[in-house]
Amino acid sequence: MALSNWYADRELLLTGVTSDVGRALLEKILRSFPRVKVYVIVRSRHGFNKDNRIKNIFLSPRFERLRLEVPDAISRVKALEGNVLYDELGTLKTDWEQLQNVSVVMHAAGPSDRVLRIYQELPRLEVVVVASSIFRYASDGQISESPLEKESVLEGPVALVRVPLIGPAVREPMPGFVDIFKGSTALMVGAGLARGNSKFQAEIIPIDLAVNILIAVAWERATAKNVKGPVVYNAAPIGCTWNDLIKKGRRGNQKFTYPTFGLRGMTSMAAAHWILVLLFECLPSALCDTILGLLGAKKRLLKEQQRVRNALRSLESISSRPWSAERNRVYLLQQRLTLEDQDAFPVATEIDIESYVMCTAAAAKKYCVDESNISLVKIFRLLFFFLIVAVLFFTFVFPFRGYHVFEKHTEF
């Protein structure tokens, strides 16, 4: 059965809609299944109530394609006040009663114990799909497709989807799309020097592939026969090493240079890493901010450099070791989809890494970079270049010429 037929007229419950994966999941569901109704659990926060937060999500760049193709999509989203840490997800009794027709629950928001047991309270529920990080499940260097002991005691139609680091989109809503600056993006666009072993496999999955897996897994787990308890799917990464990612990204780095100083790439030497970061990232950024301050302009480059450094630091625990995981179920899932669904919802596919990184660099420049910083960095780089040339000239060339002039005069 095609996914569009299975999802037709269903009511879904989505948690974690304010997260990167949750927002991407909501966008793909609304764009792909025009008759699906989605309930979302949202907390009022920072002066914004649940409805305002949903409206802000729909106004974000990620939903631009959806707004063009399905302008009334927001009418199929019902926001409920709640919190996944509480029983019945912290919803009001009247709100909870609205969920009685929900048949699919997708969880993309932190702790999942209460969500995993929600099928006991929703009479028409067919499947609960939970997304989590694959790196939490490593045991002796091997990540199996088996639930943990506390998860294995669960009964009911549960699917656990474990994903690597979330990276920019490979295709949807547009190639390379990224609107949240994370470690994977910082490395791909050459924003700075990361710490890790570049020979290891790059444990990154494009966000749209992660979303496709969640959507397809819900269908497969709900329609599976003679299966009890949770089933685990370990999502597959992009299929290259960190070094491949860096090398093939150089063309994109040159065309869409990120506005920071320093070396680009990855090194496994901790001492060398921090020395290079200090000398070629921190000091130039601090010097530029000092000059900007003296000129009465806003200091900004050191702050940008720190943002990049924080993003790249999040890679260290992943890129510094190899990860071995069983991924059989995801590859089998790809084969079980119809040809039409394999094209619309690919869950494991070959990726042109160079094209992927080039598109990411272009999208990052558009959505994650302050354009004025690009001009500033270019100006300061040119200034530093002329300064270095002048220092070298007065250090080596000028004294040499001065010496010959002095010899000429002393001959008389």
Order of alpha helices (4+ residues) and beta strands (2+ residues): alpha-beta-alpha-beta-alpha-alpha-beta-alpha-beta-alpha-beta-beta-alpha-beta-beta-alpha-beta-beta-alpha-beta-alpha-alpha-beta-alpha-alpha-alpha-alpha-beta-alpha-alpha-alpha-alpha-alpha
